[in-house]
Amino acid sequence: MRRLSEIERKLQFAKDGFGEAALGLLGWTEAMARFADSVGSRTGQLIGIGSQVALPFNIMTEMPPEAGAEFERVGGGDPWINSRVRAGIAAPELALRDDADFTIEQDRQRGPEFGDWKDRHRIGYSCITNLVKNDRFLIGLGALHDRSQEPMGSEEKRAFLELAFSLRDAIRLQLSLEGQEAKLVARTFDAIDKPVFVCGPDGLISGMSQPAAELVKEGRWLTSRQDRLVLKDANAQGELARVMVETIFPVRFMPGKPNDSVLTRDEDGYPLYLEITPFPMIHEVPLRASALVIAYPPKQRELRCAAIARAIYRLTPTEAVIASYLVSGKSLDTIADLCGIGRGTVRTHLKRTFDKTGARSQVGLVALLNSTM
């Protein structure tokens, strides 16, 4: 039996690492270090950008931890400054591009700080390709040489392309696994009869529970259009999009707990609450950006709120109902109509509720009761 050469062993070791990383058994940083060693490069790079990437990532092995943040700050991700980015965006999947395709001197003129970054980190020859490219995201592969290294020869480029095919298969495997994971997580909510969606930041649904599917079919508050979650209330749709992005990409926004719920209404003004929470991932670098969207049909929430308010704060039935309607977003006039009493009487009940709960305002009361549910 023919013994494997050292090069073949390195290539197989790298391919095995890709598969293990896709399964969550190995970190992508380690997998990319194996790749770099296999093609004779100092730095292996795996980069992801786009609306469906959980946190736009830029793994660069054998580089200082701060190099990625510096890269963005000096305009390394700007295609006008960095011709590697420009050439990568224009190229199809698995088409190799290297220094012969880049305008390196022009890059230095357009972005002196980017040129300084390359100098400080001794970035020399580089070779790149796109692994997955579609209208939602782009995931690319790169090999960056130290300035002391010679450009890749034909054998190194052959190895680069061979590994690129294997890495693309591994990326597709992880994407598939994350899609199946989303479906499984959503279906676990069937047992507790909870409408739950797993959605990306653009509303793309990757999984939903059976109660959620029934809510979509009913079409009273929301529907599915081109596999995306769409609210009937246009204003609420915009709010949902904002909260989804803030939930999935919290590091982009100010510190502190973001607003994690959205209120939408049907044509009659009846409310539906949506709670948004991050979707748990098992991989070091999640490739799908997702959040759980949990719907609370109004009748159930109102009954639950009223029961909790009576049990904890000893509210009367009328006080509890009024408080639950307030939590549901109903106006005082609407509450008066629903309860069959005058607006002034509603205010009297609210004053008594404030005394019993310690709340000082309607907003405070809503926040207090929300915290108990």
VMD Tcl script that draws the C-alpha trace (Angstrom):
set ca {
  {0.00 0.00 0.00}
  {1.41 3.40 -1.01}
  {2.43 5.57 1.93}
  {0.92 9.03 2.03}
  {3.34 11.87 1.41}
  {3.77 14.64 3.99}
  {1.75 17.00 1.79}
  {-1.10 14.50 1.44}
  {-1.15 13.94 5.20}
  {-1.39 17.67 5.82}
  {-4.20 18.03 3.32}
  {-6.15 15.18 4.91}
  {-5.52 16.60 8.39}
  {-6.97 19.94 7.24}
  {-9.99 18.28 5.61}
  {-10.68 16.32 8.79}
  {-10.52 19.59 10.73}
  {-13.11 21.19 8.46}
  {-15.53 18.32 9.05}
  {-14.99 18.40 12.81}
  {-15.52 22.16 12.93}
  {-18.77 21.83 10.96}
  {-19.99 19.35 13.59}
  {-18.99 21.61 16.47}
  {-16.22 19.24 17.61}
  {-13.35 21.59 16.75}
  {-13.01 25.36 16.69}
  {-12.80 27.06 13.31}
  {-9.63 28.84 14.42}
  {-7.84 25.51 14.80}
  {-9.28 24.25 11.51}
  {-7.97 27.34 9.72}
  {-4.53 26.90 11.29}
  {-4.41 23.42 9.74}
  {-5.42 24.92 6.39}
  {-2.65 27.53 6.52}
  {-0.06 24.89 7.31}
  {-1.27 22.72 4.41}
  {-0.80 25.47 1.82}
  {2.46 26.82 3.26}
  {0.97 30.09 4.43}
  {1.36 31.97 7.70}
  {-2.30 32.99 8.09}
  {-5.50 31.18 7.23}
  {-8.53 33.45 6.93}
  {-12.24 32.61 7.09}
  {-14.51 35.62 6.65}
  {-18.29 35.97 6.60}
  {-20.44 38.99 5.80}
  {-24.14 39.49 5.13}
  {-27.58 39.59 6.73}
  {-27.65 35.90 7.61}
  {-24.24 35.72 9.32}
  {-24.77 35.60 13.08}
  {-21.84 37.88 13.82}
  {-19.94 38.99 10.73}
  {-16.67 37.18 11.41}
  {-13.06 37.44 10.30}
  {-10.89 34.60 11.61}
  {-7.20 35.21 10.91}
  {-4.74 32.73 12.41}
  {-1.30 33.78 13.69}
  {-2.49 37.36 14.02}
  {-2.92 39.42 17.23}
  {-6.46 39.41 18.68}
  {-6.89 43.11 17.94}
  {-5.97 42.74 14.25}
  {-9.55 42.07 13.13}
  {-10.99 45.16 14.82}
  {-8.10 47.24 13.47}
  {-8.75 45.86 9.98}
  {-12.30 47.22 10.05}
  {-11.28 50.52 11.61}
  {-8.69 51.34 8.91}
  {-11.09 50.51 6.07}
  {-9.91 46.98 5.30}
  {-13.48 45.94 4.58}
  {-14.06 48.82 2.14}
  {-13.90 47.59 -1.47}
  {-12.80 51.05 -2.65}
  {-9.72 50.85 -0.40}
  {-9.02 47.10 -0.36}
  {-8.89 45.55 -3.83}
  {-8.93 42.06 -2.26}
  {-12.45 42.77 -1.07}
  {-13.41 44.32 -4.40}
  {-12.10 41.34 -6.38}
  {-13.69 38.88 -3.96}
  {-17.13 40.44 -4.23}
  {-16.98 40.29 -8.02}
  {-15.69 36.72 -8.25}
  {-17.89 33.60 -8.47}
  {-17.58 30.71 -6.02}
  {-14.27 28.82 -6.01}
  {-12.54 31.18 -8.43}
  {-9.02 31.89 -7.16}
  {-7.79 35.47 -6.96}
  {-4.31 36.56 -5.84}
  {-1.94 39.52 -5.97}
  {-2.00 39.51 -9.77}
  {-5.71 40.46 -9.55}
  {-5.31 43.17 -6.90}
  {-4.30 46.83 -7.22}
  {-1.98 46.83 -4.22}
  {-0.21 50.16 -4.81}
  {-3.52 51.90 -5.50}
  {-4.85 50.46 -2.21}
  {-1.96 52.08 -0.35}
  {-2.67 55.46 -1.94}
  {-6.40 55.27 -1.23}
  {-5.99 53.98 2.30}
  {-2.67 54.91 3.95}
  {-3.91 53.58 7.31}
  {-4.79 50.25 5.69}
  {-1.32 50.17 4.14}
  {0.18 50.81 7.56}
  {-1.93 47.95 9.01}
  {-0.54 45.59 6.35}
  {3.00 46.74 7.13}
  {2.64 46.29 10.89}
  {1.24 42.79 10.46}
  {3.67 41.90 7.69}
  {0.97 41.01 5.18}
  {2.57 39.90 1.94}
  {1.18 37.77 -0.86}
  {-2.44 36.65 -0.51}
  {-4.77 34.24 -2.29}
  {-8.57 34.25 -1.82}
  {-11.75 32.57 -3.02}
  {-15.47 32.63 -2.27}
  {-16.84 29.48 -0.66}
  {-20.54 30.37 -0.48}
  {-22.01 33.39 -2.23}
  {-25.71 34.24 -2.48}
  {-28.07 37.16 -1.96}
  {-28.00 36.71 1.84}
  {-24.35 36.22 2.71}
  {-20.82 35.64 1.46}
  {-18.30 33.35 3.14}
  {-14.74 33.57 1.86}
  {-11.40 31.81 2.32}
  {-7.97 33.40 2.27}
  {-4.30 32.50 2.68}
  {-2.08 35.39 3.76}
  {1.68 35.06 3.51}
  {4.23 36.77 5.68}
  {6.31 39.29 3.73}
  {9.29 36.97 3.98}
  {7.46 34.22 2.06}
  {7.43 33.73 -1.69}
  {4.10 33.81 -3.62}
  {2.23 30.55 -4.04}
  {3.39 28.23 -6.77}
  {1.20 25.95 -8.84}
  {1.31 23.12 -6.27}
  {0.27 25.39 -3.41}
  {-2.57 26.80 -5.51}
  {-3.70 23.29 -6.35}
  {-3.75 22.43 -2.64}
  {-5.58 25.70 -1.88}
  {-8.32 24.89 -4.39}
  {-8.61 21.26 -3.25}
  {-9.08 22.40 0.33}
  {-11.50 25.14 -0.75}
  {-13.83 22.49 -2.20}
  {-13.66 20.49 1.04}
  {-14.19 23.59 3.17}
  {-17.21 24.60 1.10}
  {-18.73 21.16 1.75}
  {-18.09 21.61 5.48}
  {-19.67 25.09 5.46}
  {-22.72 23.69 3.69}
  {-22.89 20.89 6.25}
  {-22.88 23.34 9.16}
  {-25.52 25.48 7.48}
  {-27.68 22.38 7.01}
  {-27.16 21.28 10.62}
  {-28.05 24.73 11.91}
  {-31.19 24.67 9.78}
  {-32.19 21.28 11.18}
  {-31.38 22.47 14.69}
  {-33.70 25.45 14.21}
  {-36.54 23.17 13.11}
  {-36.00 20.80 16.04}
  {-35.90 23.59 18.62}
  {-39.09 25.14 17.22}
  {-40.89 21.78 17.29}
  {-40.00 21.19 20.95}
  {-42.47 23.96 21.78}
  {-45.33 21.87 20.38}
  {-45.57 19.98 23.69}
  {-46.42 23.20 25.57}
  {-48.62 24.54 22.78}
  {-46.46 27.60 22.26}
  {-46.28 29.51 18.94}
  {-42.54 29.86 18.29}
  {-40.64 30.93 15.16}
  {-36.89 30.71 14.50}
  {-36.06 33.68 12.27}
  {-33.08 35.47 10.79}
  {-32.61 39.25 11.04}
  {-34.47 39.70 7.75}
  {-37.41 37.63 9.03}
  {-36.47 34.46 7.11}
  {-38.15 31.55 8.93}
  {-35.91 28.52 9.45}
  {-38.29 26.71 11.80}
  {-41.66 27.05 13.50}
  {-43.77 25.11 15.97}
  {-47.18 23.74 15.01}
  {-49.03 26.43 17.02}
  {-46.96 29.03 15.14}
  {-47.94 27.45 11.84}
  {-51.59 27.68 12.91}
  {-51.12 31.35 13.81}
  {-49.71 31.96 10.32}
  {-52.61 30.08 8.74}
  {-55.11 32.16 10.72}
  {-53.46 35.28 9.30}
  {-55.01 37.57 11.86}
  {-51.81 39.26 13.06}
  {-49.06 37.79 10.92}
  {-48.36 35.67 7.87}
  {-45.50 34.11 5.92}
  {-44.44 35.66 2.64}
  {-41.57 34.12 0.66}
  {-40.67 32.17 3.83}
  {-40.39 35.39 5.84}
  {-42.38 36.39 8.91}
  {-44.54 39.39 8.03}
  {-46.75 41.32 10.48}
  {-50.00 42.79 9.24}
  {-49.25 45.99 11.18}
  {-46.63 47.88 9.11}
  {-45.42 49.94 12.08}
  {-44.98 46.82 14.19}
  {-43.12 45.17 11.29}
  {-40.50 47.90 11.41}
  {-40.19 47.56 15.17}
  {-39.81 43.78 14.86}
  {-37.01 44.19 12.32}
  {-35.18 46.58 14.64}
  {-35.54 44.38 17.73}
  {-34.48 41.28 15.76}
  {-31.25 42.95 14.66}
  {-30.51 44.26 18.16}
  {-31.15 40.80 19.64}
  {-28.99 38.93 17.13}
  {-26.18 41.51 16.94}
  {-26.08 42.94 20.50}
  {-22.42 44.00 20.28}
  {-23.30 46.54 17.58}
  {-25.48 48.55 19.95}
  {-25.25 50.40 23.22}
  {-24.73 48.22 26.30}
  {-27.75 47.32 28.35}
  {-30.73 45.07 27.94}
  {-32.47 45.76 24.61}
  {-36.20 45.93 24.17}
  {-37.05 42.28 23.61}
  {-40.75 42.42 22.79}
  {-43.00 43.82 20.09}
  {-46.72 44.53 20.19}
  {-48.70 44.10 16.97}
  {-52.42 44.46 16.38}
  {-55.02 42.99 14.09}
  {-57.47 45.08 12.07}
  {-59.71 45.40 15.12}
  {-56.86 46.66 17.27}
  {-56.63 43.48 19.30}
  {-53.01 42.97 20.40}
  {-50.54 40.11 19.97}
  {-47.27 40.13 21.90}
  {-44.05 38.84 20.37}
  {-41.08 38.09 22.61}
  {-37.66 37.94 20.90}
  {-34.70 36.09 22.42}
  {-31.33 34.92 21.02}
  {-31.24 31.44 19.50}
  {-28.70 29.17 21.26}
  {-25.89 27.91 19.01}
  {-23.38 25.10 19.55}
  {-20.73 26.33 17.09}
  {-17.86 28.72 17.80}
  {-18.81 30.60 14.63}
  {-22.56 30.31 13.89}
  {-23.25 30.74 10.18}
  {-26.96 31.46 10.47}
  {-28.15 34.52 12.37}
  {-31.25 33.49 14.33}
  {-33.56 34.46 17.14}
  {-36.57 32.83 18.76}
  {-39.80 34.77 18.25}
  {-42.38 33.61 20.80}
  {-45.96 34.73 20.23}
  {-48.43 35.26 23.08}
  {-52.03 35.11 21.89}
  {-53.78 37.95 23.71}
  {-56.51 36.01 25.46}
  {-54.06 33.67 27.17}
  {-51.78 36.51 28.20}
  {-54.61 38.62 29.58}
  {-55.95 35.72 31.64}
  {-52.46 34.92 32.91}
  {-51.74 38.54 33.78}
  {-55.05 38.93 35.61}
  {-54.51 35.71 37.59}
  {-50.98 36.74 38.63}
  {-52.09 40.24 39.57}
  {-54.86 38.87 41.82}
  {-52.60 36.27 43.44}
  {-49.61 38.52 44.13}
  {-51.16 41.92 44.73}
  {-54.66 40.90 45.93}
  {-56.39 42.95 43.25}
  {-60.12 42.66 42.84}
  {-61.34 40.88 39.69}
  {-62.13 44.23 38.02}
  {-58.78 45.75 39.00}
  {-56.97 42.66 37.69}
  {-58.82 42.73 34.36}
  {-58.14 46.44 33.88}
  {-54.46 45.89 34.70}
  {-54.26 42.99 32.23}
  {-55.87 45.10 29.50}
  {-53.36 47.87 30.24}
  {-50.48 45.41 29.94}
  {-51.97 44.30 26.62}
  {-51.64 47.85 25.32}
  {-55.31 48.87 25.37}
  {-56.21 52.51 25.84}
  {-58.30 53.72 28.79}
  {-61.25 54.39 26.48}
  {-61.03 50.84 25.08}
  {-60.76 49.40 28.59}
  {-63.81 51.40 29.65}
  {-65.77 50.02 26.69}
  {-64.68 46.44 27.36}
  {-65.49 46.69 31.06}
  {-68.75 48.57 30.49}
  {-67.74 51.40 32.81}
  {-66.79 55.06 32.43}
  {-63.27 56.35 31.87}
  {-63.31 58.03 35.29}
  {-64.17 54.72 36.95}
  {-61.28 53.07 35.15}
  {-58.97 55.74 36.55}
  {-60.35 55.12 40.06}
  {-59.62 51.39 39.76}
  {-56.13 52.20 38.48}
  {-55.44 54.48 41.47}
  {-56.36 51.65 43.84}
  {-54.15 49.30 41.81}
  {-51.26 51.75 42.12}
  {-51.72 51.80 45.92}
  {-51.70 47.99 46.14}
  {-48.74 47.41 43.81}
  {-46.62 50.44 44.63}
  {-46.56 51.52 40.99}
  {-46.58 55.27 40.36}
  {-47.79 55.34 36.76}
  {-49.38 53.25 34.03}
  {-45.94 52.63 32.52}
  {-44.59 51.55 35.90}
  {-47.55 49.20 36.42}
  {-47.08 47.60 33.01}
  {-43.36 47.12 33.68}
  {-44.08 45.63 37.10}
  {-46.61 43.13 35.84}
  {-44.45 42.23 32.85}
  {-41.61 41.39 35.22}
  {-43.80 38.83 37.01}
  {-44.73 36.91 33.87}
}
mol new
graphics top color blue
foreach p $ca { graphics top sphere $p radius 0.5 }
foreach p [lrange $ca 0 end-1] q [lrange $ca 1 end] { graphics top cylinder $p $q radius 0.2 }
display resetview
